[in-house]
């Protein structure tokens, strides 16, 4: 997946790929400073910030 989560959600990605999306956000390590989405990898977000343990 090369597109960021922000763009994928706007493109109605969730309609056909909800299971894939849930895997990405299940154990978040990063949060996007722009939109607040979370992900397991910083390359999936526009402006990632590591979530501190």
N, C-alpha and C positions, 0 to 999 in steps of 0.2 A: 504494500500500500504506500504510494508515494504522496498522496494528498493528505493534508492536515485534517484532523477531525472537524474543525470548524467548517471547512469547505464541504466535506462529505455530508455532514448533517444538513447543510443548506441544499444539497443536491438530492435530498430525500434518500440517502444511502440506507437509513434505518429501516425503511419499508421492506427491503429485501435481505438485509444483512444484520438483523438485530442480534443474533447469536454471536457473530464476529465482533460486533461493537461491545457487547457485554464482556467478552473475554479481554478486550483492550482496557476496559475501565474497572475490571474486577479487583485488581490489586494496584491501585495508583501509586506512582512514585513521583509524578510531576503534575503540576497544575498550570494552566494557561493564565498568564497575567492579563490577557486581553478579554477572554470570554468566560473563564472560570471552569472550563472543561478539565477533566483529569484523564491521565493515561499512564500506561506502564512504561512508556519510552518517551524521551524528550523530543524525538524527531516526529512525533505524531501531533505536536502542538505548535502554534504560531509563536508564542512567547513563553516558553517553558520556564518554570521555577521549580527546583527540587523541593519536595515535601520533606521536612525534617522529621527524623524518627524520634 
